[in-house]
Amino acid sequence: MKRLDMKRWICTVALWLAGVGLIWAGNAEDSFKEKKLDDLSSTEMSDWGALALGIQRPKWKHGETEHFIIHFFRNGEKIARRSEVFYTEIKEFFGNRPDLLAGRKSQVFAFNDANDWKQFASKIKKEWASGVTRGDEFFYISASEEGRYDSKGKIQAHEMTHLIFNRFYRGHPPLWLNEGLAEYFGQRKTSTLTQFRQQMSLAAPYQLNWLFHAEQYPEQLKQVYMFYAEAAIVVDFLTRNSERVAKLPKFVDAMISTNDVAAALQIYGYKDYAEFESAYKNYRRHF
């Protein structure tokens, strides 16, 4: 290509990219609309939602995107943008299943002040939590310990996995799978593989037999961390390549339907539980 032609080509491409950038920025800006509470497409909410908005009521702001109604104190557009990004990523992770709530928006309640969050968490008797999802509502503390916007978004990623899962599946998965999916997405999808393994390795191993048969969370906080980490590692093992990711939705369906781990693992080609356990233990050495 001649030098003059090259310059023209570069100029053309630059102008095209600039146009795309403007279009993208415009769409991103248009996707979030800040509104008054009474002007939202829906003002229906649970008792928890009403309780949340009752804390520092005059300071709450509101807005909405295609899939979410966002209640916030600060950084509404950032929270909204990330919510839609997570929606797309989690939907793809679950095999792009039809949205069972199409046309109906989930609600996000983003606290900014730690004391406000503690007040809310105490009232719903979840003092230990930094975020909680119930039905199609998600409540969390959106700021870091320093009071800044949480740029990594691990809590939001974890809880939004629960929230968005409820848009694609009917029924409830067993406890380990429910938390494993959310913890995997909250940790693995917001960090590098090395960082993920380092974070998960901070917790001691949790016995698989206990994990798969748990119907409630462990009583001791240390064991809770172990439970979450082990569940996330199992999900990481089941989705460690694209072929296995494609099998995840069918596995989740099977676990919701029968909660028979040994039978569901046959989807991945394991002839029995013992074969899976042996393969998993070899993989677990990376952590």
BELKAPE-V774057 format. One record per run of one state. SS is the DSSP state (@ for helix, = for strand, . for the rest). FROM is the first residue (numbers start at 1). TO is the last residue. If there is no record, write none. Layout:
# BELKAPE-V774057
((SS;FROM;TO) (SS;FROM;TO))
This chain:
# BELKAPE-V774057
((.;1;2) (@;3;31) (.;32;32) (=;33;35) (.;36;36) (@;37;39) (.;40;46) (@;47;53) (.;54;56) (@;57;59) (.;60;60) (=;61;64) (.;65;67) (=;68;72) (.;73;75) (@;76;93) (.;94;105) (=;106;111) (.;112;113) (@;114;123) (.;124;130) (=;131;134) (.;135;136) (=;137;141) (.;142;142) (=;143;143) (.;144;148) (=;149;149) (.;150;153) (@;154;168) (.;169;174) (@;175;188) (.;189;192) (@;193;201) (.;202;207) (@;208;213) (.;214;220) (@;221;238) (.;239;241) (@;242;258) (.;259;260) (@;261;268) (.;269;272) (@;273;284) (.;285;287))
